[in-house]
Amino acid sequence: GMSNSELKKLIINESLIYGGLGSIIGVTLGTILSYLFCIGTRKVFMPGMIWQFPFITILCVLAVSAAACVIAALTSSRKVFKDSIVNSIRAIE
């Protein structure tokens, strides 16, 4: 058995891992697509258009993603600690 604080840490860490991996994949694909879109736009509409790596945007996305993961983990863990394990199992059956 885990204590409530250990279980809460586990839930938060798990959500941060999933959110972090999702953010890394999303930022990578989004940056590649942004670059390709810029190249296509530059050829057709705006020859002088310059693509810049979006450092600030990526940092903001990662911060918002981490905050959303922690909030989601805390709200879901609140329900886990609110109900007894026996009642939760009975509700499933």
Secondary structure, 3 states (H helix, E strand, C coil): CCCHHHHHHHHHHHHHHHHHHHHHHHHHHHHHHHHHHHHHHHHHCCCCCCCCCCHHHHHHHHHHHHHHHHHHHHHHHHHHHHCCHHHHHHHHC
